[in-house]
Amino acid sequence: MTFSSNKHYTKKRHVPKREIMNATRKAKIQSIGRVSQVLLYLLKPTSFLLYALGLLFLLTFSVMRPGSVSITALVTAGISGEDVFDVSKVEGLMLSTRFFCIALTSYFLLMCIFLLRHLKQLLHCFYQGDVFNLTALTHARKAYKINAMIIVSWIILHLLFAIIAMIGKGEFELNYLSSWCIDSVSELISLVISTLLLWAFELGTDLNEEAELTI
C-alpha cells in the first residue's frame, strides 16, 4: 500500500531593494510634506505678529516726545536690565537716539522679513515634495546666510553695548561681559548646528542628483 502526498510550495515574491527604498523614500517625503504644511500655517501668524511688533516699535520711537536721553544712556539702561520704553517715556529721546532706535529696529526687522520669506519658500518646496533639489537648497542657503548675519550682528552689537554702558558708568562691570559671553556662546552654538544642517542638506542634494543621473 503506497501513500502519495502532494506538497505545494508557494514561492515568495522577491522585492527588489530599490523598490523598497523608493517606497520608504516616498513615505518620508509625504511625512515631510505634512509637517511642512503645518509649519507653513504656523508661519502665517508668526509673520503677522513680527510685522505688527516691528511697525509698533517704529511708530513708538517716531512719536516719542523729545528729551534728554542719549544713545549712551539708553544703551546703559538696556544693558542694566531697565525698561527702555519707560526710560524713554519719562525723559524723552534725543534726535540722534531716535534715529539710532529706528535704524536698529528697521535693520533687524528687514533681516527677519527676508529670513521668514526664504523659510516659507523652503517649506513650500518640502510641501510639494521637492526636498533635495537645487531650488530648496538655494532657499536654505539664503536663509542660512541671513540668519548668520543676524547672529553676528547681534553679537557685535551686544559687545558694543556692553562697552558703551561701562564707559557711560565709568566703571568695569563683569556682569555685562559675562552676559555677553553666555549670549554669544549660545548664539554661536545655534549657528554651528545650522551650518551642519546646511552641509547635510548640500550632501543630500548632491547624492540625489548623482542617483538621478545613474537611473
Protein Blocks (a to p, Z undefined) as FASTA:
>chain_A
ZZdddddddddddddfklmmmmmmmmmmmmmmmmmmmmmmmmmmmmmmmmmmmmmmmmmm
mmpccdfbdfklmmmmmmnopafklmmmmnopafklmmmmmmmmmmmmmmmmmmmmmmmm
mmmmmmnopabdcklmmmmmmmmmmmmmmmmmmmmmmmmmmmmmmmmnopacfklmmmmm
mmmmmmmmmmmmmmmmmmmmmmmmmmmmmmmmmZZ
